[in-house]
Amino acid sequence: MRKKKRRIDIFFDFDKLEEMMDELMREFLEEPTFKERKMLRKKPLVMGFSFRFDEKGNPIVEGFGNIKPVAPKKVEFSVREPLTAINKTKKEVIITAELPGVEEKDIKLKIEPHKVVIDVPNAENQFYKEIKLKEKVDTKNFKKTFKNGILELVLKIKE
């Protein structure tokens, strides 16, 4: 007697699995009861995401885990940290900062003996960076140049 091979529809199984996962996510994203919250404190915290495409080829990203997502808040991405380079010689500290899209009049500098603050608060492209220095620098006598979005500060080291 010959055994009959069972045909498995792989795509049907994946569709069924996807439906099950969607249902689990819907249940998970509902507000947990007090008892469930208490249980969650005893479990390890897990959070991740799944990535798939819909029938039109659009990407769908869904989160999962036992951490309840919160309502999205408006996040301020407007203040950025400029790329900086610090070079030192025996007598000077040279700080170069990239500030694209900024005008010189918008740059506020605060130079302290062991710290330099570059702040561009009132421009379309806002930047902020604090640079701590090991050397003590002269806060009164320094050279500042700004051209094509590049700020260069030459600070004299105090002996």
C-alpha positions as CSV (number, residue, x, y, z in Angstrom):
1,M,0.0,0.0,0.0
2,R,1.4,3.3,-1.1
3,K,1.3,6.3,1.4
4,K,-0.4,9.4,0.2
5,K,1.7,12.5,0.5
6,R,0.0,15.3,2.3
7,R,0.2,18.6,0.4
8,I,0.9,21.6,2.5
9,D,-0.1,25.0,1.3
10,I,2.9,27.1,2.6
11,F,1.3,30.4,1.8
12,F,-1.9,29.6,3.5
13,D,0.0,28.6,6.6
14,F,1.9,32.0,6.5
15,D,-1.4,33.9,6.0
16,K,-2.9,32.0,9.0
17,L,0.2,32.7,11.1
18,E,0.1,36.4,10.2
19,E,-3.6,36.6,11.2
20,M,-2.8,35.0,14.5
21,M,0.0,37.4,15.1
22,D,-2.2,40.4,14.3
23,E,-4.8,39.1,16.7
24,L,-2.2,38.7,19.4
25,M,-0.9,42.2,18.8
26,R,-4.4,43.7,19.0
27,E,-5.0,41.9,22.4
28,F,-1.6,43.0,23.6
29,L,-2.1,46.6,22.8
30,E,-5.3,46.8,24.7
31,E,-5.1,48.5,28.1
32,P,-4.0,45.8,30.7
33,T,-5.9,45.3,33.8
34,F,-4.5,45.9,37.3
35,K,-3.7,42.2,37.7
36,E,-2.0,42.0,34.3
37,R,0.1,45.1,35.2
38,K,1.2,43.5,38.4
39,M,2.2,40.3,36.5
40,L,4.1,42.4,33.9
41,R,6.4,43.6,36.7
42,K,7.6,40.1,37.4
43,K,8.3,39.3,33.7
44,P,11.4,40.4,31.8
45,L,10.8,43.4,29.6
46,V,10.7,42.7,25.9
47,M,10.2,45.1,23.0
48,G,10.9,44.8,19.3
49,F,9.3,45.2,15.9
50,S,8.3,43.1,12.9
51,F,8.7,44.2,9.3
52,R,6.5,43.0,6.4
53,F,5.0,44.2,3.2
54,D,1.3,44.5,2.4
55,E,-0.2,43.2,-0.9
56,K,0.7,46.5,-2.6
57,G,4.3,46.3,-1.6
58,N,4.1,49.0,1.1
59,P,6.2,48.3,4.2
60,I,4.5,47.7,7.5
61,V,6.4,48.0,10.8
62,E,4.7,46.7,13.9
63,G,6.0,46.7,17.4
64,F,5.7,43.8,19.9
65,G,6.7,42.9,23.4
66,N,5.3,43.4,26.9
67,I,6.1,47.1,27.2
68,K,2.9,49.1,26.5
69,P,3.5,51.7,23.8
70,V,2.7,55.3,24.7
71,A,1.0,57.8,22.5
72,P,3.5,59.5,20.3
73,K,4.8,62.9,21.4
74,K,6.1,65.6,19.3
75,V,9.8,65.2,19.4
76,E,12.1,68.2,18.7
77,F,14.7,67.2,16.3
78,S,15.5,70.8,15.5
79,V,18.5,71.2,17.8
80,R,21.5,69.2,16.5
81,E,25.1,68.8,17.7
82,P,27.5,70.1,15.1
83,L,30.4,68.0,13.9
84,T,33.5,69.2,15.5
85,A,37.3,68.7,15.4
86,I,39.7,69.7,18.1
87,N,43.4,70.2,17.3
88,K,46.1,71.2,19.7
89,T,49.5,72.7,19.4
90,K,51.8,73.7,22.2
91,K,50.3,77.2,22.3
92,E,46.8,76.9,20.9
93,V,43.6,74.9,20.8
94,I,41.9,75.0,17.4
95,I,38.2,74.0,17.3
96,T,36.5,73.6,14.0
97,A,32.7,73.1,13.9
98,E,30.4,72.5,10.9
99,L,27.3,74.6,11.0
100,P,25.5,74.2,7.7
101,G,22.8,76.7,6.8
102,V,23.8,79.1,9.6
103,E,24.6,82.8,9.4
104,E,27.5,84.2,11.5
105,K,25.1,86.6,13.3
106,D,23.1,83.6,14.7
107,I,26.2,82.0,16.5
108,K,26.5,82.6,20.2
109,L,29.8,81.6,21.8
110,K,30.6,81.2,25.4
111,I,34.2,80.7,26.2
112,E,35.3,79.7,29.7
113,P,38.8,78.7,30.9
114,H,38.0,75.0,30.4
115,K,34.9,75.0,28.3
116,V,33.5,76.3,25.0
117,V,29.8,76.4,24.2
118,I,28.7,76.8,20.6
119,D,25.0,77.8,20.5
120,V,22.8,78.6,17.5
121,P,19.3,78.9,19.0
122,N,17.5,81.3,16.7
123,A,18.0,79.9,13.3
124,E,16.3,77.5,11.0
125,N,19.1,75.0,11.7
126,Q,19.6,75.0,15.4
127,F,22.9,73.7,16.9
128,Y,24.3,73.3,20.4
129,K,27.5,71.8,21.7
130,E,29.6,72.0,24.9
131,I,33.3,71.2,24.5
132,K,35.3,70.6,27.6
133,L,39.0,71.4,27.4
134,K,41.8,69.9,29.5
135,E,43.9,73.0,28.9
136,K,43.1,76.4,30.4
137,V,42.5,78.9,27.6
138,D,42.5,82.6,27.4
139,T,38.8,83.7,27.4
140,K,39.5,87.2,26.1
141,N,42.0,86.8,23.3
142,F,40.9,84.3,20.7
143,K,40.4,84.3,16.9
144,K,37.1,83.4,15.3
145,T,36.5,82.8,11.6
146,F,33.3,81.7,9.9
147,K,33.1,80.9,6.2
148,N,30.7,78.6,4.2
149,G,29.2,77.1,7.3
150,I,32.5,76.3,9.0
151,L,33.4,77.9,12.3
152,E,37.0,78.0,13.4
153,L,38.1,79.1,16.9
154,V,41.8,79.5,17.7
155,L,42.2,79.8,21.5
156,K,45.4,80.6,23.2
157,I,46.5,78.2,26.0
158,K,47.2,80.0,29.3
159,E,50.4,78.8,31.0
